[in-house]
Amino acid sequence: MINKIDEHEEDIRVVYKIANKLEQRIATLEKVLASHAKCIGEMREEEIGLNQEYRKKIVKRMGELHE
């Protein structure tokens, strides 16, 4: 009977250990995802800024062509 209890306690410890590792990995992934989202947002801001500059240049050039 005591052996069964010890086995169950060991099983519970193993499950908690696995759950703790999973929680740590999830927390790490959340940080990485947040970092990537920030980088993507910055890239999009730069892209939008570049696109606006290109648009201005194109409009200016087209205006010059029609003069």
Secondary structure, DSSP 8 states (H G I E B T S, - for coil): -HHHHHHHHHHHHHHHHHHHHHHHHHHHHHHHHHHHHHHHHHHHHHHHHHHHHHHHHHHHHHHHHT-
